[in-house]
Amino acid sequence: MNHTVLLGMESTKAAKQKQYRIDNKDAIKAKQKQYNIDNKPAIQVQKEQYNIDNKTAIQVQRKQYQIDNKDDIAEYKREWNINNKEKEAAHDSQKIYCDACECYYRRGSMCSHMRTKTHLANTSQIQN
């Protein structure tokens, strides 16, 4: 066989494979999903091992991404803050009842409430 005929055969095979993937898209996705469910523990172990083995490379890649896309990331954050301002304000202003102090505090100030003297004193009394 000459080289051009071989290339033609490969492209025909590739075209058939591509058409098969298009025709059976849902079945392939279902098989992949089932495979992931069946092999979840093994996949998790592989991911963890990969992350351990490539920790420095991953960190370098993330830093480089942050540097390369600094303007895009800043613009996305600005847009997100503008679009979700009301949603964030509503979330932060939700009132939560503290059983230890018998009072309400805002969700946005949860950390500061947990560090107050009265809360710390009340929680230490409950533990004793």
DSSP file (Angstrom, degrees, kcal/mol; ACC not computed):
  #  RESIDUE AA STRUCTURE BP1 BP2  ACC     N-H-->O    O-->H-N    N-H-->O    O-->H-N    TCO  KAPPA ALPHA  PHI   PSI    X-CA   Y-CA   Z-CA
    1    1 A M              0   0    0      0, 0.0     2,-0.2     0, 0.0     0, 0.0   0.000 360.0 360.0 360.0 141.5    0.0    0.0    0.0
    2    2 A N     >  -     0   0    0      1,-0.1     4,-1.7     4,-0.0     3,-0.3  -0.493 360.0-105.7 -89.3 169.4    1.2    3.4   -0.7
    3    3 A H  H  > S+     0   0    0      1,-0.2     4,-2.2     2,-0.2     5,-0.2   0.843 114.7  54.6 -65.2 -37.4    1.2    6.2    2.0
    4    4 A T  H  > S+     0   0    0      1,-0.2     4,-1.9     2,-0.2    -1,-0.2   0.871 107.5  50.0 -68.2 -35.5   -1.7    8.2    0.6
    5    5 A V  H  > S+     0   0    0     -3,-0.3     4,-2.0     2,-0.2    -1,-0.2   0.901 109.4  52.3 -67.2 -40.1   -4.1    5.2    0.6
    6    6 A L  H  X S+     0   0    0     -4,-1.7     4,-2.2     1,-0.2    -2,-0.2   0.908 108.7  49.7 -62.1 -42.7   -3.1    4.4    4.2
    7    7 A L  H  X S+     0   0    0     -4,-2.2     4,-2.5     1,-0.2    -1,-0.2   0.898 108.7  53.5 -63.1 -39.2   -3.9    8.0    5.2
    8    8 A G  H  X S+     0   0    0     -4,-1.9     4,-1.9     1,-0.2    -1,-0.2   0.882 108.4  49.6 -62.5 -38.3   -7.3    7.7    3.5
    9    9 A M  H  X S+     0   0    0     -4,-2.0     4,-2.4     2,-0.2    -1,-0.2   0.897 110.7  50.0 -67.0 -40.5   -8.1    4.5    5.4
   10   10 A E  H  X S+     0   0    0     -4,-2.2     4,-2.8     1,-0.2    -2,-0.2   0.911 110.4  49.0 -65.8 -41.0   -7.2    6.2    8.7
   11   11 A S  H  X S+     0   0    0     -4,-2.5     4,-2.3     2,-0.2    -1,-0.2   0.872 110.9  50.7 -68.1 -34.2   -9.3    9.2    8.0
   12   12 A T  H  X S+     0   0    0     -4,-1.9     4,-2.3     2,-0.2    -1,-0.2   0.917 111.9  47.6 -65.6 -42.7  -12.2    6.9    7.1
   13   13 A K  H  X S+     0   0    0     -4,-2.4     4,-2.4     2,-0.2    -2,-0.2   0.917 112.6  49.0 -63.3 -43.5  -11.8    5.0   10.3
   14   14 A A  H  X S+     0   0    0     -4,-2.8     4,-2.5     1,-0.2    -1,-0.2   0.889 110.3  51.4 -63.7 -38.9  -11.6    8.2   12.3
   15   15 A A  H  X S+     0   0    0     -4,-2.3     4,-2.5     2,-0.2    -1,-0.2   0.903 110.1  49.0 -65.1 -40.8  -14.7    9.5   10.5
   16   16 A K  H  X S+     0   0    0     -4,-2.3     4,-2.5     2,-0.2    -2,-0.2   0.907 111.8  49.1 -64.7 -41.1  -16.6    6.3   11.4
   17   17 A Q  H  X S+     0   0    0     -4,-2.4     4,-2.4     2,-0.2    -2,-0.2   0.911 111.7  49.0 -63.7 -41.7  -15.4    6.6   15.1
   18   18 A K  H  X S+     0   0    0     -4,-2.5     4,-2.1     1,-0.2    -2,-0.2   0.924 111.9  48.3 -63.7 -44.1  -16.5   10.2   15.2
   19   19 A Q  H  X S+     0   0    0     -4,-2.5     4,-2.8     1,-0.2    -2,-0.2   0.887 109.9  53.0 -64.0 -38.6  -19.9    9.3   13.7
   20   20 A Y  H  X S+     0   0    0     -4,-2.5     4,-2.3     1,-0.2    -1,-0.2   0.924 109.0  49.3 -60.9 -44.6  -20.3    6.4   16.2
   21   21 A R  H  < S+     0   0    0     -4,-2.4    -1,-0.2     1,-0.2    -2,-0.2   0.878 112.9  47.5 -63.7 -37.0  -19.6    8.8   19.1
   22   22 A I  H >< S+     0   0    0     -4,-2.1     3,-1.0     1,-0.2    -2,-0.2   0.935 114.4  45.7 -68.1 -45.8  -22.1   11.3   17.8
   23   23 A D  H 3< S+     0   0    0     -4,-2.8     3,-0.2     1,-0.2    -2,-0.2   0.834 121.8  36.6 -66.9 -33.2  -24.8    8.6   17.3
   24   24 A N  T 3X S+     0   0    0     -4,-2.3     4,-2.6    -5,-0.2    -1,-0.2  -0.054  75.7 127.9-112.5  31.0  -24.2    6.9   20.7
   25   25 A K  H <> S+     0   0    0     -3,-1.0     4,-2.3     1,-0.2    -1,-0.2   0.902  75.5  45.4 -55.4 -48.2  -23.5   10.0   22.8
   26   26 A D  H  > S+     0   0    0     -3,-0.2     4,-2.3     2,-0.2    -1,-0.2   0.901 113.4  49.3 -66.5 -41.6  -26.1    9.2   25.5
   27   27 A A  H  > S+     0   0    0      2,-0.2     4,-2.3     1,-0.2    -1,-0.2   0.893 111.6  49.6 -65.3 -39.5  -25.1    5.6   25.8
   28   28 A I  H  X S+     0   0    0     -4,-2.6     4,-2.6     2,-0.2    -2,-0.2   0.921 110.9  49.4 -65.2 -43.8  -21.5    6.5   26.1
   29   29 A K  H  X S+     0   0    0     -4,-2.3     4,-2.6    -5,-0.2    -2,-0.2   0.905 110.4  50.8 -61.1 -41.3  -22.2    9.1   28.8
   30   30 A A  H  X S+     0   0    0     -4,-2.3     4,-2.5     2,-0.2    -1,-0.2   0.907 110.8  48.6 -63.8 -41.9  -24.3    6.5   30.7
   31   31 A K  H  X S+     0   0    0     -4,-2.3     4,-2.6     2,-0.2    -2,-0.2   0.917 112.2  48.6 -63.3 -43.2  -21.5    4.0   30.5
   32   32 A Q  H  X S+     0   0    0     -4,-2.6     4,-2.4     2,-0.2    -2,-0.2   0.906 111.8  49.6 -63.5 -41.2  -19.0    6.6   31.7
   33   33 A K  H  X S+     0   0    0     -4,-2.6     4,-2.0     2,-0.2    -2,-0.2   0.920 112.2  47.0 -63.6 -43.9  -21.3    7.6   34.6
   34   34 A Q  H  X S+     0   0    0     -4,-2.5     4,-2.9     2,-0.2    -2,-0.2   0.895 110.8  52.6 -65.2 -39.9  -21.8    4.0   35.6
   35   35 A Y  H  X S+     0   0    0     -4,-2.6     4,-2.2     1,-0.2    -2,-0.2   0.924 109.2  49.7 -60.1 -44.6  -18.0    3.3   35.4
   36   36 A N  H  < S+     0   0    0     -4,-2.4    -1,-0.2     1,-0.2    -2,-0.2   0.870 112.8  47.2 -63.7 -36.5  -17.4    6.3   37.7
   37   37 A I  H >< S+     0   0    0     -4,-2.0     3,-1.0     1,-0.2    -2,-0.2   0.933 114.1  46.5 -68.6 -46.2  -19.9    5.1   40.2
   38   38 A D  H 3< S+     0   0    0     -4,-2.9    -2,-0.2     1,-0.2    -1,-0.2   0.827 122.4  35.2 -65.6 -32.7  -18.6    1.6   40.2
   39   39 A N  T 3X S+     0   0    0     -4,-2.2     4,-2.6    -5,-0.2    -1,-0.2   0.037  77.2 124.7-112.8  25.2  -15.0    2.6   40.5
   40   40 A K  H <> S+     0   0    0     -3,-1.0     4,-2.5     1,-0.2     5,-0.2   0.895  74.5  47.9 -56.3 -47.2  -15.3    5.7   42.8
   41   41 A P  H  > S+     0   0    0      0, 0.0     4,-2.1     0, 0.0    -1,-0.2   0.928 114.5  46.1 -62.2 -43.0  -12.9    4.5   45.5
   42   42 A A  H  > S+     0   0    0      1,-0.2     4,-2.2     2,-0.2    -2,-0.2   0.900 113.2  49.5 -66.1 -39.9  -10.2    3.6   43.1
   43   43 A I  H  X S+     0   0    0     -4,-2.6     4,-2.5     2,-0.2    -1,-0.2   0.903 109.7  52.1 -64.7 -41.0  -10.6    6.8   41.1
   44   44 A Q  H  X S+     0   0    0     -4,-2.5     4,-2.5    -5,-0.2    -2,-0.2   0.905 109.4  49.3 -62.1 -42.3  -10.4    8.8   44.4
   45   45 A V  H  X S+     0   0    0     -4,-2.1     4,-2.5     1,-0.2    -1,-0.2   0.911 111.1  50.0 -63.1 -42.6   -7.2    7.1   45.3
   46   46 A Q  H  X S+     0   0    0     -4,-2.2     4,-2.5     2,-0.2    -2,-0.2   0.910 111.1  49.0 -62.4 -42.4   -5.7    7.8   41.9
   47   47 A K  H  X S+     0   0    0     -4,-2.5     4,-2.6     2,-0.2    -2,-0.2   0.930 112.1  48.1 -62.9 -46.0   -6.7   11.4   42.1
   48   48 A E  H  X S+     0   0    0     -4,-2.5     4,-2.1     1,-0.2    -2,-0.2   0.914 113.1  47.9 -61.8 -43.0   -5.1   11.8   45.6
   49   49 A Q  H  X S+     0   0    0     -4,-2.5     4,-2.9     2,-0.2    -1,-0.2   0.905 111.3  50.7 -65.6 -41.1   -1.9   10.1   44.5
   50   50 A Y  H  X S+     0   0    0     -4,-2.5     4,-2.2     1,-0.2    -2,-0.2   0.928 110.4  49.4 -60.7 -44.9   -1.7   12.3   41.4
   51   51 A N  H  < S+     0   0    0     -4,-2.6    -1,-0.2     1,-0.2    -2,-0.2   0.864 113.2  47.1 -64.4 -35.8   -2.2   15.4   43.5
   52   52 A I  H >< S+     0   0    0     -4,-2.1     3,-1.0    -5,-0.2     4,-0.2   0.936 114.6  45.9 -68.8 -46.7    0.5   14.2   45.9
   53   53 A D  H 3< S+     0   0    0     -4,-2.9    -2,-0.2     1,-0.2    -1,-0.2   0.821 123.6  33.7 -66.5 -31.3    3.0   13.3   43.1
   54   54 A N  T 3X S+     0   0    0     -4,-2.2     4,-2.6    -5,-0.2    -1,-0.2   0.007  78.0 124.9-115.6  26.9    2.4   16.6   41.2
   55   55 A K  H <> S+     0   0    0     -3,-1.0     4,-2.3     1,-0.2     5,-0.2   0.916  77.7  42.8 -56.7 -50.0    1.8   19.0   44.0
   56   56 A T  H  > S+     0   0    0     -4,-0.2     4,-2.5     1,-0.2    -1,-0.2   0.903 114.1  51.0 -67.5 -39.6    4.5   21.5   43.0
   57   57 A A  H  > S+     0   0    0      1,-0.2     4,-2.3     2,-0.2    -1,-0.2   0.901 111.0  49.1 -63.3 -39.8    3.6   21.4   39.3
   58   58 A I  H  X S+     0   0    0     -4,-2.6     4,-2.5     2,-0.2    -2,-0.2   0.911 111.0  49.7 -65.3 -42.8    0.0   22.0   40.1
   59   59 A Q  H  X S+     0   0    0     -4,-2.3     4,-2.5    -5,-0.2    -2,-0.2   0.915 111.8  48.1 -62.4 -43.2    0.9   25.0   42.4
   60   60 A V  H  X S+     0   0    0     -4,-2.5     4,-2.5     1,-0.2    -1,-0.2   0.913 111.8  50.4 -62.9 -42.5    3.1   26.5   39.6
   61   61 A Q  H  X S+     0   0    0     -4,-2.3     4,-2.2     2,-0.2    -2,-0.2   0.906 111.3  47.8 -63.2 -42.5    0.3   26.0   37.1
   62   62 A R  H  X S+     0   0    0     -4,-2.5     4,-2.5     2,-0.2    -2,-0.2   0.915 112.4  48.8 -65.8 -42.9   -2.3   27.7   39.3
   63   63 A K  H  X S+     0   0    0     -4,-2.5     4,-2.3     1,-0.2    -2,-0.2   0.920 111.8  49.4 -62.3 -43.2    0.0   30.6   40.0
   64   64 A Q  H  X S+     0   0    0     -4,-2.5     4,-3.0     1,-0.2    -1,-0.2   0.892 109.9  51.4 -63.9 -39.3    0.8   31.0   36.4
   65   65 A Y  H  X S+     0   0    0     -4,-2.2     4,-2.3     2,-0.2    -1,-0.2   0.927 109.6  50.1 -61.5 -44.7   -2.9   30.9   35.5
   66   66 A Q  H  < S+     0   0    0     -4,-2.5    -2,-0.2     1,-0.2    -1,-0.2   0.900 114.1  45.2 -60.4 -41.2   -3.6   33.6   38.2
   67   67 A I  H >< S+     0   0    0     -4,-2.3     3,-1.0     1,-0.2     4,-0.2   0.937 115.0  46.4 -67.7 -47.1   -0.8   35.8   36.7
   68   68 A D  H 3< S+     0   0    0     -4,-3.0     3,-0.2     1,-0.2    -2,-0.2   0.823 122.9  34.3 -65.9 -32.3   -1.9   35.3   33.0
   69   69 A N  T 3X S+     0   0    0     -4,-2.3     4,-2.7    -5,-0.2     5,-0.3   0.002  76.9 124.9-114.9  27.2   -5.6   35.9   33.7
   70   70 A K  H <> S+     0   0    0     -3,-1.0     4,-2.3     1,-0.2     5,-0.2   0.905  77.6  44.9 -55.8 -47.3   -5.3   38.6   36.5
   71   71 A D  H  > S+     0   0    0     -4,-0.2     4,-2.4     1,-0.2    -1,-0.2   0.910 113.8  49.0 -66.7 -42.4   -7.5   41.1   34.6
   72   72 A D  H  > S+     0   0    0      2,-0.2     4,-2.4     1,-0.2    -1,-0.2   0.905 112.3  48.6 -63.6 -41.3  -10.1   38.6   33.6
   73   73 A I  H  X S+     0   0    0     -4,-2.7     4,-2.5     2,-0.2    -2,-0.2   0.915 111.8  48.9 -65.4 -43.5  -10.4   37.2   37.2
   74   74 A A  H  X S+     0   0    0     -4,-2.3     4,-2.4    -5,-0.3    -2,-0.2   0.907 112.2  48.8 -63.4 -41.6  -10.6   40.8   38.6
   75   75 A E  H  X S+     0   0    0     -4,-2.4     4,-2.6     2,-0.2    -2,-0.2   0.910 110.7  50.5 -64.1 -42.5  -13.4   41.7   36.1
   76   76 A Y  H  X S+     0   0    0     -4,-2.4     4,-2.8     2,-0.2    -2,-0.2   0.920 110.8  49.1 -61.2 -44.0  -15.3   38.4   36.9
   77   77 A K  H  X S+     0   0    0     -4,-2.5     4,-2.6     2,-0.2    -2,-0.2   0.914 111.1  49.8 -63.0 -42.6  -15.1   39.2   40.7
   78   78 A R  H  X S+     0   0    0     -4,-2.4     4,-2.2     2,-0.2    -2,-0.2   0.943 113.6  45.4 -60.9 -47.5  -16.3   42.7   40.1
   79   79 A E  H  X S+     0   0    0     -4,-2.6     4,-2.9     1,-0.2     5,-0.2   0.911 112.4  51.1 -62.1 -42.9  -19.2   41.5   38.0
   80   80 A W  H  X S+     0   0    0     -4,-2.8     4,-2.1     1,-0.2    -1,-0.2   0.921 110.3  49.2 -61.6 -44.0  -20.1   38.8   40.4
   81   81 A N  H  < S+     0   0    0     -4,-2.6     4,-0.4     1,-0.2    -1,-0.2   0.888 113.3  47.0 -63.2 -39.2  -20.1   41.2   43.4
   82   82 A I  H >< S+     0   0    0     -4,-2.2     3,-0.8     1,-0.2     4,-0.3   0.935 115.5  44.7 -66.7 -45.9  -22.4   43.6   41.4
   83   83 A N  H 3< S+     0   0    0     -4,-2.9     4,-0.2     1,-0.2    -2,-0.2   0.776 122.0  36.9 -71.0 -26.7  -24.8   40.9   40.3
   84   84 A N  T 3X S+     0   0    0     -4,-2.1     4,-2.7    -5,-0.2     5,-0.2   0.179  80.5 109.6-113.7  16.9  -25.0   39.2   43.8
   85   85 A K  H <> S+     0   0    0     -3,-0.8     4,-2.3    -4,-0.4     5,-0.2   0.930  84.2  42.8 -59.1 -48.2  -24.9   42.2   46.1
   86   86 A E  H  > S+     0   0    0     -4,-0.3     4,-2.5     2,-0.2    -1,-0.2   0.904 114.0  51.7 -66.7 -41.1  -28.5   41.9   47.2
   87   87 A K  H  > S+     0   0    0      1,-0.2     4,-2.1     2,-0.2    -2,-0.2   0.918 111.8  46.6 -62.1 -44.6  -28.3   38.1   47.5
   88   88 A E  H  X S+     0   0    0     -4,-2.7     4,-2.8     2,-0.2    -1,-0.2   0.902 111.9  51.1 -64.3 -41.7  -25.1   38.4   49.7
   89   89 A A  H  X S+     0   0    0     -4,-2.3     4,-1.7    -5,-0.2    -2,-0.2   0.908 110.7  48.4 -63.5 -41.6  -26.7   41.1   51.8
   90   90 A A  H  < S+     0   0    0     -4,-2.5     4,-0.4     2,-0.2    -1,-0.2   0.896 113.3  48.0 -64.9 -39.7  -29.8   39.0   52.4
   91   91 A H  H >< S+     0   0    0     -4,-2.1     3,-1.1     1,-0.2    16,-0.3   0.929 112.8  47.4 -66.3 -45.5  -27.7   36.0   53.3
   92   92 A D  H 3< S+     0   0    0     -4,-2.8    16,-2.5     1,-0.2    17,-0.3   0.789 108.7  55.1 -68.3 -27.5  -25.5   38.0   55.7
   93   93 A S  T 3< S+     0   0    0     -4,-1.7    -1,-0.2    -5,-0.2    -2,-0.2   0.460  77.4 121.3 -88.9   1.2  -28.5   39.6   57.4
   94   94 A Q    <   -     0   0    0     -3,-1.1    13,-2.2    -4,-0.4     2,-0.4  -0.391  63.9-125.7 -62.1 138.8  -30.2   36.3   58.3
   95   95 A K  E     -A  106   0A   0     11,-0.2     2,-0.4    12,-0.1    11,-0.2  -0.739  24.9-168.0 -91.8 133.7  -30.8   36.0   62.0
   96   96 A I  E     -A  105   0A   0      9,-2.8     9,-2.3    -2,-0.4     2,-0.4  -0.964  18.0-130.0-122.2 137.5  -29.5   32.9   63.8
   97   97 A Y  E     -A  104   0A   0     -2,-0.4     2,-0.7     7,-0.2     7,-0.2  -0.738  13.5-149.9 -89.9 131.3  -30.4   31.9   67.3
   98   98 A C  E  >> -A  103   0A   0      5,-3.4     4,-1.8    -2,-0.4     5,-1.1  -0.895   3.7-163.1-101.2 115.2  -27.5   31.0   69.6
   99   99 A D  T  45S+     0   0    0     -2,-0.7    -1,-0.2     1,-0.2    -2,-0.0   0.853  88.1  53.6 -65.2 -35.4  -28.5   28.4   72.2
  100  100 A A  T  45S+     0   0    0      1,-0.2    -1,-0.2     3,-0.1    -2,-0.0   0.920 122.1  27.1 -67.8 -44.4  -25.6   29.1   74.5
  101  101 A C  T  45S-     0   0    0      2,-0.2    -1,-0.2    22,-0.0    -2,-0.2   0.591  97.5-133.0 -94.4 -12.1  -26.1   32.9   74.7
  102  102 A E  T  <5 +     0   0    0     -4,-1.8     2,-0.3     1,-0.2    -3,-0.2   0.934  69.2 106.7  55.4  49.3  -29.9   32.8   74.2
  103  103 A C  E   < -A   98   0A   0     -5,-1.1    -5,-3.4    -7,-0.0     2,-0.4  -0.918  68.5-112.2-145.2 170.8  -29.6   35.6   71.7
  104  104 A Y  E     +A   97   0A   0     -2,-0.3     2,-0.3    -7,-0.2    -7,-0.2  -0.846  30.1 178.9-106.5 145.4  -29.8   36.2   67.9
  105  105 A Y  E     -A   96   0A   0     -9,-2.3    -9,-2.8    -2,-0.4     2,-0.2  -0.966  33.4 -99.8-139.4 159.2  -26.9   37.3   65.7
  106  106 A R  E >   -A   95   0A   0     -2,-0.3     3,-1.4   -11,-0.2   -11,-0.2  -0.523  25.7-126.9 -78.6 145.7  -26.5   38.0   62.0
  107  107 A R  G >  S+     0   0    0    -13,-2.2     3,-1.4   -16,-0.3     4,-0.3   0.854 110.3  60.2 -57.8 -35.5  -25.0   35.2   59.8
  108  108 A G  G 3  S+     0   0    0    -16,-2.5    -1,-0.3     1,-0.3     3,-0.2   0.714 108.0  43.9 -67.1 -20.5  -22.5   37.8   58.6
  109  109 A S  G <> S+     0   0    0     -3,-1.4     4,-2.2   -17,-0.3    -1,-0.3   0.018  76.6 116.7-112.4  27.1  -21.2   38.3   62.1
  110  110 A M  H <> S+     0   0    0     -3,-1.4     4,-2.5     1,-0.2     5,-0.2   0.923  75.8  49.6 -61.1 -46.3  -21.0   34.7   63.1
  111  111 A C  H  > S+     0   0    0     -4,-0.3     4,-1.0     1,-0.2    -1,-0.2   0.921 112.0  47.2 -62.3 -44.2  -17.3   34.6   63.6
  112  112 A S  H  4 S+     0   0    0      1,-0.2     3,-0.3     2,-0.2     4,-0.3   0.868 111.6  51.7 -67.9 -33.3  -17.2   37.7   65.7
  113  113 A H  H >< S+     0   0    0     -4,-2.2     3,-1.5     1,-0.2     6,-0.3   0.913 105.3  55.4 -66.5 -41.1  -20.1   36.4   67.8
  114  114 A M  H 3< S+     0   0    0     -4,-2.5    -1,-0.2     1,-0.3    -2,-0.2   0.737 108.5  49.6 -64.0 -21.6  -18.3   33.1   68.4
  115  115 A R  T 3< S+     0   0    0     -4,-1.0    -1,-0.3    -3,-0.3    -2,-0.2   0.436  84.2 115.8 -97.3  -0.1  -15.3   35.1   69.8
  116  116 A T  S <> S-     0   0    0     -3,-1.5     4,-2.4    -4,-0.3     5,-0.2  -0.338  73.3-122.1 -70.2 153.3  -17.2   37.3   72.2
  117  117 A K  H  > S+     0   0    0      1,-0.2     4,-2.7     2,-0.2     5,-0.2   0.896 110.8  51.8 -61.6 -41.9  -16.5   36.9   75.9
  118  118 A T  H  > S+     0   0    0      2,-0.2     4,-2.6     1,-0.2    -1,-0.2   0.914 111.1  46.8 -64.9 -41.5  -20.1   36.1   76.7
  119  119 A H  H  > S+     0   0    0     -6,-0.3     4,-2.7     2,-0.2     5,-0.2   0.934 113.9  47.4 -66.2 -44.6  -20.3   33.3   74.1
  120  120 A L  H  X S+     0   0    0     -4,-2.4     4,-1.9     1,-0.2    -2,-0.2   0.900 114.0  48.0 -63.4 -39.7  -17.0   31.8   75.2
  121  121 A A  H  X S+     0   0    0     -4,-2.7     4,-1.8    -5,-0.2    -2,-0.2   0.917 112.7  48.3 -66.0 -42.8  -18.1   31.9   78.9
  122  122 A N  H  X S+     0   0    0     -4,-2.6     4,-1.8    -5,-0.2    -2,-0.2   0.904 112.0  48.4 -65.9 -41.3  -21.5   30.4   78.1
  123  123 A T  H  X S+     0   0    0     -4,-2.7     4,-1.9     1,-0.2    -1,-0.2   0.856 109.9  52.0 -69.6 -33.0  -20.0   27.6   76.0
  124  124 A S  H  X S+     0   0    0     -4,-1.9     4,-1.5    -5,-0.2    -1,-0.2   0.866 109.0  51.0 -70.3 -33.5  -17.4   26.8   78.7
  125  125 A Q  H  < S+     0   0    0     -4,-1.8    -2,-0.2     2,-0.2    -1,-0.2   0.880 109.5  50.6 -66.7 -37.9  -20.2   26.6   81.3
  126  126 A I  H  < S+     0   0    0     -4,-1.8    -2,-0.2     1,-0.2    -1,-0.2   0.898 109.0  51.2 -67.5 -39.9  -22.2   24.2   79.1
  127  127 A Q  H  <        0   0    0     -4,-1.9    -1,-0.2     1,-0.3    -2,-0.2   0.839 360.0 360.0 -67.8 -32.7  -19.2   21.9   78.6
  128  128 A N     <        0   0    0     -4,-1.5    -1,-0.3    -5,-0.1    -2,-0.2   0.467 360.0 360.0 -81.8 360.0  -18.5   21.7   82.3
